[in-house]
Amino acid sequence: MGLFSRRPRPTSSDVPDDRAAKDATVAHLTDFVATRVGVEAYVEPRTTAAPMTVMLVATDGEWTRRRVPDEKAAVQLARELNIPVYDVQRVGYPQRMRDYNSRQRILRKRGVV
């Protein structure tokens, strides 16, 4: 008996296909843009630890991150969402995002969030 033999094998219905994953990502990012003000996109490069991602940051600093296949897809997505897009290696992360993270950390310590 193998070490992982008791783990059920995923069926084809358990694992989302590429189209379903793409649709879910686009839906999430579209919802984020529609429900926040002043959203901007930041393209993050691929690293040894993480794939290429696009990060959306709102005016108040709230953010979300999703994987993208390449920079071209991230730029195209931002254009479809009608938001500005930046290369994070050139412009860096916005200060409002760091401020938002600090506020959230304080609220978690206080037990508010």
DSSP file (Angstrom, degrees, kcal/mol; ACC not computed):
  #  RESIDUE AA STRUCTURE BP1 BP2  ACC     N-H-->O    O-->H-N    N-H-->O    O-->H-N    TCO  KAPPA ALPHA  PHI   PSI    X-CA   Y-CA   Z-CA
    1    1 A M              0   0    0      0, 0.0     2,-0.0     0, 0.0     5,-0.0   0.000 360.0 360.0 360.0 128.4    0.0    0.0    0.0
    2    2 A G    >   -     0   0    0      1,-0.1     3,-1.0     2,-0.0     4,-0.3  -0.262 360.0-108.8 -78.3 166.2    1.5    3.4   -1.0
    3    3 A L  T 3  S+     0   0    0      1,-0.2     3,-0.3     2,-0.1    -1,-0.1   0.874 117.9  30.1 -62.4 -40.0    1.7    6.4    1.1
    4    4 A F  T >  S+     0   0    0      1,-0.2     3,-1.1     2,-0.1    -1,-0.2   0.129  84.1 112.9-108.1  20.6   -1.0    8.3   -0.7
    5    5 A S  T <  S+     0   0    0     -3,-1.0    -1,-0.2     1,-0.3    -2,-0.1   0.739  74.1  56.6 -68.6 -21.7   -3.1    5.4   -1.9
    6    6 A R  T 3  S+     0   0    0     -3,-0.3    -1,-0.3    -4,-0.3    -2,-0.1   0.640  83.4  98.8 -84.1 -13.7   -6.0    6.4    0.4
    7    7 A R  S <  S-     0   0    0     -3,-1.1     2,-0.1     1,-0.1    -3,-0.0  -0.594  82.7-118.0 -74.2 127.7   -6.3    9.9   -1.2
    8    8 A P        -     0   0    0      0, 0.0    -2,-0.1     0, 0.0    -1,-0.1  -0.416  27.0-117.9 -67.4 140.4   -9.1    9.9   -3.7
    9    9 A R        -     0   0    0     -4,-0.1     2,-0.1    -2,-0.1    -4,-0.0  -0.570  32.3-108.0 -77.1 138.6   -7.9   10.7   -7.2
   10   10 A P        -     0   0    0      0, 0.0     2,-0.2     0, 0.0    -1,-0.1  -0.426  31.9-141.6 -67.9 139.5   -9.3   13.9   -8.7
   11   11 A T    >>  -     0   0    0     -2,-0.1     4,-1.2     1,-0.1     3,-1.2  -0.494  29.3-100.4 -92.8 169.9  -11.8   13.3  -11.4
   12   12 A S  T 34 S+     0   0    0      1,-0.3    -1,-0.1     2,-0.2     5,-0.0   0.790 124.1  55.3 -63.2 -26.4  -12.1   15.4  -14.5
   13   13 A S  T 34 S+     0   0    0      1,-0.2    -1,-0.3     3,-0.1     4,-0.1   0.708 103.6  55.8 -78.7 -18.7  -15.0   17.3  -13.0
   14   14 A D  T <4 S+     0   0    0     -3,-1.2    -2,-0.2     1,-0.1    -1,-0.2   0.806  99.4  64.6 -80.0 -30.7  -12.9   18.2   -9.9
   15   15 A V  S  < S-     0   0    0     -4,-1.2    -1,-0.1     1,-0.0     2,-0.1  -0.837  86.0-130.7-100.0 118.9  -10.1   19.9  -11.8
   16   16 A P        -     0   0    0      0, 0.0     2,-0.1     0, 0.0    -3,-0.1  -0.395  21.1-127.2 -68.4 142.7  -11.1   23.0  -13.7
   17   17 A D     >  -     0   0    0      1,-0.1     4,-2.4    -2,-0.1     5,-0.2  -0.322  31.0 -97.1 -80.3 173.0  -10.1   23.2  -17.3
   18   18 A D  H  > S+     0   0    0      1,-0.2     4,-2.5     2,-0.2     5,-0.2   0.873 123.7  51.9 -59.8 -39.2   -8.1   26.2  -18.7
   19   19 A R  H  > S+     0   0    0      2,-0.2     4,-2.6     1,-0.2    -1,-0.2   0.917 110.6  47.3 -65.5 -43.8  -11.3   27.8  -20.0
   20   20 A A  H  > S+     0   0    0      2,-0.2     4,-2.2     1,-0.2    -2,-0.2   0.900 113.0  49.0 -65.2 -40.5  -13.1   27.6  -16.7
   21   21 A A  H  X S+     0   0    0     -4,-2.4     4,-2.3     2,-0.2    -2,-0.2   0.915 112.4  48.1 -64.8 -42.7  -10.1   28.9  -14.8
   22   22 A K  H  X S+     0   0    0     -4,-2.5     4,-2.8    -5,-0.2     5,-0.2   0.928 111.6  49.9 -63.4 -44.9   -9.7   31.8  -17.2
   23   23 A D  H  X S+     0   0    0     -4,-2.6     4,-2.4     1,-0.2    -1,-0.2   0.895 111.2  49.2 -61.3 -40.5  -13.4   32.6  -17.0
   24   24 A A  H  X S+     0   0    0     -4,-2.2     4,-2.3     2,-0.2    -1,-0.2   0.899 112.3  48.1 -66.1 -40.5  -13.3   32.6  -13.2
   25   25 A T  H  X S+     0   0    0     -4,-2.3     4,-2.6     2,-0.2     5,-0.2   0.940 113.3  46.5 -65.0 -47.7  -10.2   34.9  -13.2
   26   26 A V  H  X S+     0   0    0     -4,-2.8     4,-2.6     1,-0.2     5,-0.2   0.900 112.5  51.0 -62.6 -40.9  -11.8   37.3  -15.6
   27   27 A A  H  X S+     0   0    0     -4,-2.4     4,-2.3    -5,-0.2    -1,-0.2   0.919 111.3  48.0 -62.7 -43.5  -15.0   37.3  -13.6
   28   28 A H  H  X S+     0   0    0     -4,-2.3     4,-2.3     2,-0.2    -2,-0.2   0.940 114.8  44.4 -62.8 -47.1  -13.2   38.0  -10.4
   29   29 A L  H  X S+     0   0    0     -4,-2.6     4,-2.3     2,-0.2    -2,-0.2   0.881 112.7  51.7 -67.6 -37.7  -11.1   40.9  -11.8
   30   30 A T  H  X S+     0   0    0     -4,-2.6     4,-2.3    -5,-0.2    -1,-0.2   0.914 111.2  48.1 -63.5 -42.5  -14.1   42.4  -13.6
   31   31 A D  H  X S+     0   0    0     -4,-2.3     4,-1.7    -5,-0.2    -2,-0.2   0.892 109.7  53.0 -63.7 -40.5  -16.1   42.3  -10.3
   32   32 A F  H  X S+     0   0    0     -4,-2.3     4,-0.7     1,-0.2    -2,-0.2   0.932 112.0  44.8 -61.1 -46.0  -13.2   43.9   -8.5
   33   33 A V  H >< S+     0   0    0     -4,-2.3     3,-0.6     1,-0.2    -2,-0.2   0.894 113.4  50.9 -65.2 -40.2  -13.0   46.8  -11.0
   34   34 A A  H 3< S+     0   0    0     -4,-2.3    -1,-0.2     1,-0.2    -2,-0.2   0.775 115.0  41.7 -70.2 -26.5  -16.8   47.2  -11.0
   35   35 A T  H 3< S+     0   0    0     -4,-1.7     2,-0.3    -3,-0.2    -1,-0.2   0.393 110.2  60.8-105.6   2.7  -17.0   47.4   -7.2
   36   36 A R  S << S-     0   0    0     -4,-0.7     2,-0.4    -3,-0.6     3,-0.3  -0.861  75.5-121.7-126.3 163.4  -14.0   49.6   -6.4
   37   37 A V  S    S+     0   0    0     -2,-0.3    22,-2.6     1,-0.2    23,-0.3  -0.836  83.5   4.4-106.1 140.8  -12.9   53.1   -7.4
   38   38 A G  S    S-     0   0    0     -2,-0.4     2,-0.2    20,-0.2    -1,-0.2   0.851  77.9-176.2  64.2  40.6   -9.7   54.1   -9.2
   39   39 A V        -     0   0    0     -3,-0.3     2,-0.3    -6,-0.2    19,-0.2  -0.492   4.6-173.8 -76.3 137.8   -8.4   50.6   -9.9
   40   40 A E  E     -A   57   0A   0     17,-2.2    17,-2.7    -2,-0.2     2,-0.4  -0.944  18.0-130.1-127.3 150.7   -5.0   50.2  -11.6
   41   41 A A  E     -Ab  56  85A   0     43,-3.1    45,-2.3    -2,-0.3     2,-0.4  -0.836  16.0-168.0-104.0 139.2   -3.3   47.0  -12.8
   42   42 A Y  E     -Ab  55  86A   0     13,-2.7    13,-3.1    -2,-0.4     2,-0.5  -0.990  14.3-143.9-126.5 121.6    0.3   46.1  -12.0
   43   43 A V  E     -Ab  54  87A   0     43,-3.0    45,-1.9    -2,-0.4    46,-0.4  -0.753  14.1-158.8 -88.9 123.5    2.0   43.3  -13.9
   44   44 A E  E     -A   53   0A   0      9,-3.0     9,-1.6    -2,-0.5     3,-0.1  -0.858  18.4-120.0-103.3 135.5    4.3   41.2  -11.7
   45   45 A P        -     0   0    0      0, 0.0     2,-0.2     0, 0.0     8,-0.1  -0.235  30.8 -95.2 -72.9 161.2    7.1   39.2  -13.4
   46   46 A R        -     0   0    0      6,-0.1     2,-0.2     3,-0.0     6,-0.1  -0.524  46.3-174.7 -70.2 139.3    7.4   35.4  -13.2
   47   47 A T        -     0   0    0      3,-3.1     5,-0.0    -2,-0.2    -3,-0.0  -0.745  42.6 -99.1-125.3 177.0    9.8   34.3  -10.4
   48   48 A T  S    S+     0   0    0     -2,-0.2    -2,-0.0     1,-0.2    -1,-0.0   0.776 125.6  39.4 -67.8 -23.7   11.2   30.9   -9.4
   49   49 A A  S    S+     0   0    0      1,-0.2    -1,-0.2     2,-0.0    -3,-0.0   0.635 122.5  30.5 -99.5 -17.1    8.6   30.8   -6.7
   50   50 A A  S    S-     0   0    0     -5,-0.1    -3,-3.1     3,-0.0    -1,-0.2  -0.993  72.4-120.5-146.4 148.2    5.6   32.3   -8.5
   51   51 A P        -     0   0    0      0, 0.0     2,-0.1     0, 0.0    -2,-0.0  -0.257  55.1 -70.7 -77.2 173.4    4.1   32.5  -11.9
   52   52 A M        -     0   0    0     16,-0.2    16,-2.4    17,-0.2     2,-0.3  -0.435  63.1-177.0 -64.7 137.8    3.4   35.8  -13.7
   53   53 A T  E     -AC  44  67A   0     -9,-1.6    -9,-3.0    14,-0.3     2,-0.4  -0.896  26.7-138.1-134.8 162.4    0.6   37.7  -12.1
   54   54 A V  E     -AC  43  66A   0     12,-2.7    12,-2.1    -2,-0.3     2,-0.5  -0.992  19.1-158.7-120.3 133.4   -1.5   40.8  -12.4
   55   55 A M  E     -AC  42  65A   0    -13,-3.1   -13,-2.7    -2,-0.4     2,-0.5  -0.946   2.3-154.9-114.3 129.0   -2.4   42.8   -9.3
   56   56 A L  E     -AC  41  64A   0      8,-2.6     8,-1.8    -2,-0.5     2,-0.4  -0.896  11.7-169.6-102.8 131.0   -5.3   45.2   -9.2
   57   57 A V  E     -AC  40  63A   0    -17,-2.7   -17,-2.2    -2,-0.5     6,-0.2  -0.982   7.2-150.6-125.3 126.8   -5.1   48.0   -6.7
   58   58 A A    >   -     0   0    0      4,-3.0     3,-1.5    -2,-0.4   -20,-0.2  -0.328  35.6 -96.5 -87.0 173.0   -8.0   50.3   -5.8
   59   59 A T  T 3  S+     0   0    0    -22,-2.6   -21,-0.1     1,-0.3    -1,-0.1   0.851 124.8  51.6 -59.5 -37.3   -7.7   53.9   -4.6
   60   60 A D  T 3  S-     0   0    0    -23,-0.3    -1,-0.3     2,-0.1     3,-0.1   0.521 122.6-104.7 -80.5  -3.4   -8.0   52.9   -0.9
   61   61 A G  S <  S+     0   0    0     -3,-1.5    40,-0.1     1,-0.4    -2,-0.1   0.285  72.0 143.8 100.0 -10.1   -5.2   50.4   -1.4
   62   62 A E        -     0   0    0     -5,-0.1    -4,-3.0    38,-0.1    -1,-0.4  -0.380  30.1-175.9 -61.8 142.1   -7.3   47.2   -1.4
   63   63 A W  E     -C   57   0A   0     -6,-0.2     2,-0.3    -3,-0.1    -6,-0.2  -0.928  24.6-165.6-142.4 162.3   -5.8   44.7   -3.8
   64   64 A T  E     -C   56   0A   0     -8,-1.8    -8,-2.6    -2,-0.3     2,-0.4  -0.981  11.0-154.6-144.8 152.5   -6.2   41.4   -5.5
   65   65 A R  E     +C   55   0A   0     -2,-0.3     2,-0.3   -10,-0.2   -10,-0.2  -0.989  13.0 174.0-134.4 138.0   -3.8   39.2   -7.4
   66   66 A R  E     -C   54   0A   0    -12,-2.1   -12,-2.7    -2,-0.4     2,-0.1  -0.987  33.6-104.5-140.9 151.5   -4.4   36.6  -10.1
   67   67 A R  E     -C   53   0A   0     -2,-0.3   -14,-0.3   -14,-0.2   -15,-0.1  -0.433  33.2-171.7 -71.9 146.7   -2.1   34.5  -12.4
   68   68 A V        -     0   0    0    -16,-2.4   -16,-0.2    -2,-0.1     3,-0.1  -0.970  29.5-126.1-134.7 152.4   -1.9   35.4  -16.0
   69   69 A P  S    S-     0   0    0      0, 0.0     2,-0.3     0, 0.0   -17,-0.2   0.877  83.6 -20.4 -68.3 -36.6   -0.1   33.4  -18.8
   70   70 A D     >  -     0   0    0      1,-0.1     4,-1.6    -3,-0.1     3,-0.2  -0.961  69.6 -90.9-161.3 174.5    2.1   36.3  -20.0
   71   71 A E  H  > S+     0   0    0     -2,-0.3     4,-2.6     1,-0.2     5,-0.2   0.874 119.9  58.5 -63.3 -38.2    2.5   40.1  -20.0
   72   72 A K  H  > S+     0   0    0      1,-0.2     4,-2.4     2,-0.2    -1,-0.2   0.907 106.1  48.5 -59.0 -43.1    0.6   40.5  -23.2
   73   73 A A  H  > S+     0   0    0      2,-0.2     4,-2.4     1,-0.2    -1,-0.2   0.877 111.0  50.9 -65.3 -38.1   -2.5   38.8  -21.7
   74   74 A A  H  X S+     0   0    0     -4,-1.6     4,-2.3     2,-0.2    -2,-0.2   0.919 111.9  46.3 -65.9 -43.9   -2.3   41.0  -18.6
   75   75 A V  H  X S+     0   0    0     -4,-2.6     4,-2.2     2,-0.2    -2,-0.2   0.912 113.0  49.9 -65.7 -42.0   -2.1   44.2  -20.7
   76   76 A Q  H  X S+     0   0    0     -4,-2.4     4,-2.4    -5,-0.2    -2,-0.2   0.912 110.2  50.5 -62.5 -42.9   -5.0   43.0  -22.9
   77   77 A L  H  X S+     0   0    0     -4,-2.4     4,-2.0     1,-0.2    -2,-0.2   0.918 109.8  50.2 -61.1 -44.7   -7.1   42.3  -19.8
   78   78 A A  H  <>S+     0   0    0     -4,-2.3     5,-2.4     1,-0.2     4,-0.5   0.894 110.7  49.8 -62.3 -39.9   -6.4   45.7  -18.3
   79   79 A R  H ><5S+     0   0    0     -4,-2.2     3,-0.8     1,-0.2    -1,-0.2   0.904 109.3  51.0 -66.1 -39.8   -7.4   47.4  -21.6
   80   80 A E  H 3<5S+     0   0    0     -4,-2.4    -1,-0.2     1,-0.2    -2,-0.2   0.858 112.2  47.1 -64.0 -34.6  -10.6   45.4  -21.7
   81   81 A L  T 3<5S-     0   0    0     -4,-2.0    -1,-0.2    -5,-0.2    -2,-0.2   0.509 111.9-126.6 -83.3  -5.0  -11.3   46.5  -18.2
   82   82 A N  T < 5 +     0   0    0     -3,-0.8    -3,-0.2    -4,-0.5    -2,-0.1   0.908  65.1 128.6  60.2  46.5  -10.5   50.1  -19.2
   83   83 A I      < -     0   0    0     -5,-2.4    -1,-0.2    -6,-0.1   -43,-0.1  -0.933  64.6 -98.7-127.4 152.8   -7.9   50.6  -16.4
   84   84 A P        -     0   0    0      0, 0.0   -43,-3.1     0, 0.0     2,-0.4  -0.388  36.0-150.9 -68.8 149.4   -4.3   51.8  -16.5
   85   85 A V  E     -b   41   0A   0    -45,-0.2     2,-0.3    -2,-0.1   -43,-0.2  -0.975  13.6-176.3-127.0 137.8   -1.6   49.1  -16.5
   86   86 A Y  E     -b   42   0A   0    -45,-2.3   -43,-3.0    -2,-0.4     2,-0.7  -0.924  30.3-119.5-131.1 153.2    1.9   49.4  -15.1
   87   87 A D  E >>  -b   43   0A   0     -2,-0.3     4,-2.2   -45,-0.2     3,-1.4  -0.859  21.1-150.5 -91.0 117.2    5.0   47.2  -14.9
   88   88 A V  H 3> S+     0   0    0    -45,-1.9     4,-1.6    -2,-0.7    -1,-0.1   0.764  94.0  61.8 -64.0 -25.1    5.7   46.8  -11.2
   89   89 A Q  H 34 S+     0   0    0    -46,-0.4    -1,-0.3     1,-0.2   -45,-0.1   0.784 112.3  37.5 -70.4 -25.1    9.5   46.4  -11.9
   90   90 A R  H <4 S+     0   0    0     -3,-1.4    -2,-0.2     2,-0.1    -1,-0.2   0.857 132.5  21.5 -91.9 -40.9    9.5   49.9  -13.4
   91   91 A V  H  < S-     0   0    0     -4,-2.2    -3,-0.2     1,-0.2    -2,-0.2   0.631  94.9-142.6-106.5 -15.9    7.2   51.8  -11.1
   92   92 A G     <  -     0   0    0     -4,-1.6    -1,-0.2    -5,-0.4    -2,-0.1  -0.137  41.0 -45.5  78.5 178.8    7.1   49.7   -7.9
   93   93 A Y        -     0   0    0      1,-0.1     2,-0.1    -4,-0.1     5,-0.0  -0.618  66.8-103.9 -84.3 145.2    4.1   49.0   -5.7
   94   94 A P    >>  -     0   0    0      0, 0.0     4,-1.2     0, 0.0     3,-1.0  -0.404  19.8-128.3 -70.6 145.3    1.9   52.0   -4.8
   95   95 A Q  H 3> S+     0   0    0      1,-0.3     4,-2.6     2,-0.2     5,-0.2   0.847 106.6  64.7 -59.6 -35.9    2.2   53.4   -1.3
   96   96 A R  H 3> S+     0   0    0      1,-0.2     4,-2.1     2,-0.2    -1,-0.3   0.812  99.0  54.1 -61.4 -29.2   -1.5   53.1   -0.8
   97   97 A M  H <> S+     0   0    0     -3,-1.0     4,-2.4     2,-0.2    -1,-0.2   0.919 109.2  46.6 -69.6 -43.9   -1.3   49.4   -1.1
   98   98 A R  H  X S+     0   0    0     -4,-1.2     4,-2.1     2,-0.2    -2,-0.2   0.893 112.5  51.0 -64.6 -38.5    1.4   49.2    1.7
   99   99 A D  H  X S+     0   0    0     -4,-2.6     4,-2.4     2,-0.2    -2,-0.2   0.905 109.2  50.9 -64.0 -41.0   -0.7   51.5    3.8
  100  100 A Y  H  X S+     0   0    0     -4,-2.1     4,-2.5     2,-0.2    -2,-0.2   0.923 109.4  50.3 -61.3 -45.3   -3.8   49.3    3.3
  101  101 A N  H  X S+     0   0    0     -4,-2.4     4,-2.1     1,-0.2    -1,-0.2   0.893 110.3  50.2 -61.2 -39.9   -1.8   46.2    4.3
  102  102 A S  H  X S+     0   0    0     -4,-2.1     4,-2.1     2,-0.2    -1,-0.2   0.918 110.5  49.2 -64.1 -43.9   -0.6   48.0    7.5
  103  103 A R  H  X S+     0   0    0     -4,-2.4     4,-2.4     1,-0.2    -2,-0.2   0.911 111.4  49.5 -61.8 -42.3   -4.2   49.0    8.4
  104  104 A Q  H  X S+     0   0    0     -4,-2.5     4,-2.4     1,-0.2    -1,-0.2   0.890 108.9  52.5 -64.7 -39.2   -5.4   45.5    7.9
  105  105 A R  H  X S+     0   0    0     -4,-2.1     4,-2.0     2,-0.2    -1,-0.2   0.913 110.4  48.0 -62.5 -43.3   -2.6   44.1   10.1
  106  106 A I  H  X S+     0   0    0     -4,-2.1     4,-1.8     1,-0.2    -2,-0.2   0.918 111.6  50.0 -63.8 -43.8   -3.5   46.5   12.9
  107  107 A L  H  X>S+     0   0    0     -4,-2.4     5,-2.4     1,-0.2     6,-0.8   0.883 109.3  51.5 -63.6 -38.3   -7.2   45.6   12.6
  108  108 A R  H ><5S+     0   0    0     -4,-2.4     3,-0.7     1,-0.2    -1,-0.2   0.905 108.6  51.3 -64.0 -40.7   -6.4   41.8   12.7
  109  109 A K  H 3<5S+     0   0    0     -4,-2.0    -1,-0.2     1,-0.3    -2,-0.2   0.858 110.9  48.5 -64.7 -33.8   -4.3   42.3   15.9
  110  110 A R  H 3<5S-     0   0    0     -4,-1.8    -1,-0.3    -5,-0.1    -2,-0.2   0.595 114.6-119.8 -80.5 -10.8   -7.2   44.2   17.5
  111  111 A G  T <<5S+     0   0    0     -4,-0.7    -3,-0.2    -3,-0.7    -2,-0.1   0.666  79.8 120.4  81.9  16.6   -9.6   41.4   16.4
  112  112 A V      <       0   0    0     -5,-2.4    -4,-0.2    -6,-0.2    -5,-0.1   0.877 360.0 360.0 -80.2 -39.6  -11.7   43.7   14.3
  113  113 A V              0   0    0     -6,-0.8    -5,-0.2    -9,-0.2    -1,-0.2   0.418 360.0 360.0-101.8 360.0  -11.2   41.8   11.0
